[in-house]
Amino acid sequence: MDELEPTDPRGVGRYRITARLGAGGMGRVYLGRSPSGRLVAVKVVRPELADDAGFRRRFAREVAAARKVTGFFTAAVVDADPDGSPPWLATAYVPGMALDTAVAAHGPWPVDAVRALGAGLAEALEAVHAAGLVHRDLKPSNVLLAPDGPRVVDFGISVAAEATALTRTGTVVGTPGFMAPEQLTGAPVTPATDVFALGAVLAYAATGTGPFGSGSAQALNFRIAYEEPDLTGLPAPLAGVVARCLAKDPARRPAVSALVDELAPAVPDSAGHAPTEITDGATAWLPPAVARALTVTATAPPPKPDPPAPTPAPAAHRPPVVPPPPPPPPATRRRGTLPLGFAMAALVLSLFLPAVESRSVMADLSEGAWPFAVAAALSVCTSVACLRTTDSVPRTVRFLHKLTTALSSGLITLLLLSVGSASLQDDLGPGAYVYALGCLFLIVSLVRLPSGKPGHTRT
């Protein structure tokens, strides 16, 4: 079982909801507690089904019939409200685990345990059929394992959902691999339909897989309708019983009353107990590993709802404390500061290298080269300012850095355009190229610098 989510109801009818038990084709199942403390499983119908007036009528009719089922191996319907919003029904809570969960966790069952399981399920189906119902969706997840035997749940209400599905989508309600051929071909559904599903469930318990293999729903349905089941992994005492249950022709399948006598003969086991007899509260009919796990599951208390959180006392008004932005990681800092360092080194070096006609900028300050020196000096200053605030560069510093970058880049661009392409190699020296490289690093630094927003760093 799982804890309730915020969207789950806290009460349905007279029952207080305490946990989630699962979900199915008709709705979600919850663990409920009556006013006297009795535990029940409450199934709440899905909204799309609840909005169908025809479904509500069928649901009310099938619930009324399901209340007549009183078999020992069924979870009896104890309460319901077909006219509720949404409709719901409550059955006796079985403190155990589903058959599919047990097989998945502990592996296939031995022959004696499968025979005891089959006898209990056949007796449950006998009670369901005596009330004029057909289960239509007997599968491992609808078989709950209790200390004193299996319990069949969700009986008698599948027909309401099936009729709705046929009206809306042209499909049937059932589980691939456990539906009888007549459910797939549209032939009448009879108690023999449940016998087919019983055979598939017993094969699953004995081998860990269904008799028609695995795969897509279409592939499973095709094998059920037109191919024979694979019973190679079944022990000899069970293969014959399962094969007769899985006959394509419903008339060739055994009656559930005959299966009760065949699967649970009154022959004691090596310890002197009948297959379904319980001694001293032990789960003697189950495989030992499942019995141990079931004991823990059955004795574990249901989860309690969380207590309401205490209301905190009103605190005095204080201005919000804004934590300082975390420093960027080392790799981010290097990506932001390396272009600045390269730019400053290139700009300073370019002032002393030959730039135009083998003369450097520093040598030609008086002859009009001073704007390059001024732009380089300003770019170096703004770069130093950015380096001192690499965690979060203020907007003013960033703006000044953009301005000096534009100035330096504009000057070198004008110089390159003023020199003809034919004489570019002869007139320009390495100083001009290094200056241009420094401007390129300045442009890259604008992209790599941390932004002025706290806690944000460009990468």
N, C-alpha and C positions, 0 to 999 in steps of 0.2 A: 504494500500500500504506500501511497505517496501523500505528502502534505498538501493541504488545500492551497489553491492559487487565489489571488485577489478576485478573479471573476467567478469563482465557484460559489454556489449558494451555501449559506450557513444553516439553513433550515428548509426542509421539504415536508409539507404537511405538518404532522405532529412530531416529526423526527428531527433531532439536532444532528447536523452533518459534521463529521470529525475528520474524515480523510478520503482520499481518492482510492478506489479499488481497481479501476480499469475503464475501458471504453469498448464499444462494439458498434455494429451497424445501426442500431436503433438509438443509441445515446451513450451517456457516461454513467458509470456506476460509482456510488459513494457508500462509505460506511456511515450508517446512521445509528442513533441511539434513541430509543423510545423514552417517554416520560418515566417509565418504571426502571429504565436502565438496560433493557433488552437490546442486543445488537441486531441490526438488519442491514441487508444490502439494498440500497435504493437506486433504481435505474430511472434516470430522467431522460425523456424522449428528446431527440434532436429538434431544433426549431422548425426546420424545413418539413419534417414529418408532422409536427404538431399543428402546422398551418393547414394540413390537408383534412378536410371534414370527413372524407371517406375513411382515411386512416383512423381517425378518432372513433368512428363507429365500429370498425373492425377490431381496434385495440380493446374497446370496452367489451365486445363480445368474447374475444379470446381470453381476456383476463378473467372474466366471469367463469369461463370453462376451466382455466388453469387453477382456479381456487378449489376445484373439485378433486384435484390430484392430491392424493394423500400417501403416496408410496414412501417407504422408508429411505430409498436412495434418491429422493428428489428434494430440492430446496423449495419448500412450500411457499406459495404466495400468501402473505399475511395481511397485506393492505395495498390499496391502489386508489388513484383518482384519475380516471380517464378523461374527466372534464376539466382537470386542472390546467394551469397556464405556467409551464407546460405540463402535459400528462406525465404521470409517474406510477411506478409500482414498487413495492417492497417485498423482498423474500427473506426467508430465514438466513442469517449469516452463517457461512461455513468457514470456520477458522482453519483453513488449510491452503494448499497450493494447487494450481492448475496442472493437469496432466502434462501438457506440453512443456511447462516449466520444469517439472520433475524429470522428464526424459532428457531434456536438453542439458540439465545440470548433472544428472547421475547415470545417464545411459539407458539402453534397452532393459526391459524387465525379464526376469526368468519366467518359465512356463507357468508355474503355480501361481505367481502373482498376477499374470495376465488372465488366467482362468478365473481367479477371484474377482478381478476387475470386470471381466466380461459378464460374470454372473450378476454382479451388482448393477451394471448398466442395463442388462436385459430385464432385470426386475424393475428398474426405474422406468424403462420404456413400456413395460407391461402396465404400470400404473397410469402412465400418460395416455396410452391407447385406450385404456378402460374408461377414461373420461371423455373419449371422443376426439382426442387431439392427435396430431402428428407433429413431432418436434421440428423436422425439416432442416435443422442446422446442428446436428450432433457432431462435435469435433473435439479435439483434445483440449482446447481452451475453454470449452463449455462443460468439462468434467473436472470437478473439484475433489481433491483427495482429503478425506477426513479420517481421524483415527479409527472410526468404526466402519469405514467403507466409503466408496465413491458417492458423489452427489452430482446429479444432472441438473443444470441450470438453464434458463432461457427457454424452457419448453412452453409450447402452446401459443407463443406470441409472434413467431416468425411469419406466420401466414398473413398477419396484418401488414408487416413491412413488405412482404413479397408482393402482395396485391398492389401496394402503392408503387413499388419499383416497376412492375409490369406496366402500370398505367403511364408512368412518367418516362421511362427510358427503354422499355422493352427488354429488360434484364431480369434475372432472378436473384433472390437472396440466398446465399449459401457460400460455402468455403470451397475453393478449388481443391480437388483431391479427396474431398469427403462428401460430395454430392452424388446422388444416384443418377443413372442415365435418364430416368424419366423426368428428373428436374431439368435436364438440359434439352430434352426433345419435346417438352410440353405435354407429355403423357400424364394421366392422373397420378397424384401423389397419394400414397396409401401408407399404412404402418410398415409395409415392406421397404419403403424408402428409408426409414430409420434403421432397419436391419442392415441395409447396405452400408450406411454410415458407421454402424457398430462394427462391422467387419473391418472397415478401413481404420477405425480407431484402435482395434486390437492389433492389427498389423503394425501400426505406428508404435504402439507400446512395446511390442516384442522385438522390433528391428531398429527403431529410431527414425524411420522414414515411412512415408505413405506407400501403399501398394502400387501406386501409379507413378512413382518417382517424384521428381521435382522439375521446376521450370516455370514458364509463363502459365497464366490461367488458361489461355487458349490451348496450349499443349496438353495440360492436365485434363481439361474437359474432353479433348479429342480422344485421349487414351481411355477415359472412363466410358465414353459412348461406343468406341469401336475396337478397343484392344483389350486383351486379357491382362489381369493384374500380375505383377511380378511377386511371387510368393517364395522365391528361392531361399531367402534368409529366414523363413519361418520354421520353427521346430515342427517335427512331424505331428505331434498331438494337436497342434493348433492349425496347421495348414489346411486340413480338411474342413474344419469349422469355418475358417475365414473364407475359403474358396466358395462354400455354399452361400455364405452371406453376400458375397460379391457377385453373385450370378446376375447376368444382364437382364434376364426375365424375372420380374418381381414374383411371379408365381412359383419359381423354383427356390426361392429363399425360405429358410426355416422361420417358423413363428417364434416370437420372443419367449413364449412359455416353454417351448421345446429347448431353447437355448439356456434358459435358467436351469433346467434339469441336466443338460449336457455339460455345461461349464462348471457347475458347482455340485458335483456328486458328493454325497455324504460319506466321504472316505477321509479319515483322519490322516494328517501328515506325520512325519517322523516324530514330532513332539507330542502327538496325540490330539491335535486340534484340527477342526474342520477348516477348509480354506478361508472362510469369511469370519471365523470365530475370533473374538478379541479376548485376551486373557490379561488380567491385572492391568487393564488400561493400555497395554502395549499394542502397537500396530502390527500384529502378527501377519496380516495378509499382504503387507507391503514389502518391497525389497529393503534390506537393512539400511542402506544409505538414505533412501527416501524416508524411511520411518524416523531416522534420527533428525533429518532436516525438518520433517513435518512436526516433530515434537517441539522443536524450537519455535517454529512458525505459530503453532497452535497456542503456545504458552506466552508468546510475546504480547504485552499489553498494547492496545491500539493507541496511536498517537493522540495526545491531548492538544486541544486548541491553544494557541499562544495566548498568554494573559495580556490584557490590554496594557499598552505602554503607559507608564506614569506621565502625567502632564507636568512638564518642567515649570518651575516658578518663574514669573516674569523677571528678567534681568534688567538691571539699570542700563539706560541707553549709553552705548559707547560707540565711538566711531569705528567703522570696520578696519581691521588690521589687514593691510595688503602685504603679503610676504614678498620679500625681494625676489626678483627673477633668478632662477637657477643659472649658474654659468654654463655656457655651451660646452659640449664635450670637446676634448683636445683636438679631435680630427676636424671638427667644425671651425675651431679657432684658427687652426693652421690654414684651412682653405680661405678664411677671411683675411688673414694677415700676410700670407706669403706674397700675393700680388702687390700689396703696398710696399713691402720691402724691396721687391724686384724693381718696382717703379721708381722709388727714390734712388736706388743705386744706379739705374740706367740714366736718369735725368742728370744726376750730379756728374757721372762719368762723361756724358755727352757734351757738357760745357767745356771740357778740356781736350776732347778729341777733335781732330780736324773735321770741320763740317762742310764748308763751302770753299772750293778752290784751295784746299789744304790749309785753311785758316779756321781756328776754333772760335766758338762764341765768345769766350773770355777775352780773346785777342782782338775781337772786332766790336767790343761794346760801344766804342765811340763812333762806329761806322754803321749803326742801325741794328746791331744784333742784340741790343739790350732787352727788347721785349721777350726774347727766348729765355734770357737769364731770369727776368722777373717772373715769367710764367712758371719756369721750373722751380724757382724758390717758393712761390706761393703753393704749388702742388706738393712740394716736400713738406711745407708747414701743415697743410690740411691732412696730409698722410700721417704725419706725426700725431696730430690731434685725433685722428681715427684710431691709431694704434693704442692710444692711451685710454680709449673707451670702447674696446672691441666687444665687451659683453652686450652693450646696447648703445649704438651710436646715436647721439641726439640729432634731431632733425636739422638744427642750425648747422652743425658740423657737416652733416651729410650734404646739405645744400651748398655750403662753401666748397666742399670737395668736388661736387658736380661742376660748380662754376669754374674752378681752376683747371679741372680736367678738360672742360670744353675749351678754355682759353689755350692751354698747351696743345691740345689736339688740333685746334683751328690754325694755330701758327704753323705747325709742321705741315699741315695739309696745304696751306697757302704756299709754303716754300716748295713743296714737291710739285705743285701745279705750275709754279712760276718758272721752273727749270724744264726746258724742253726734253722730251723723251730721248732724243738723239744724243744730247749732251749730259744726260742724267748721270751716267757712270763717271764721266770726266769731271763734272762740276761738284757733285756731292761726295763728301767723305764719310768715314765711319761714324763721325759724330752725329750727322743727321739721321743715320739709320738707328743708332742707339737711342737718340731722342724720340724717334717715332716708336721704337720698341717700348720705351718708358711710358709713352702715352697709351699704348695698347694695354699695358699692365694697369694703368689708372682706370681704364674703362672696365677691365675685368674686375677690379676691386669694387667698383660700384655694385656689381651683381653679387659678389661674395660677402660683402659686409653685413654684419647683423643689423636687422632693422631696428627702428626706434621703438617698436612695440615690446613691452616687457614680456619676457619668456619666449620670444619668437626669434629664430635664427635662420637665415637663409643657408641652404645647403647646395 
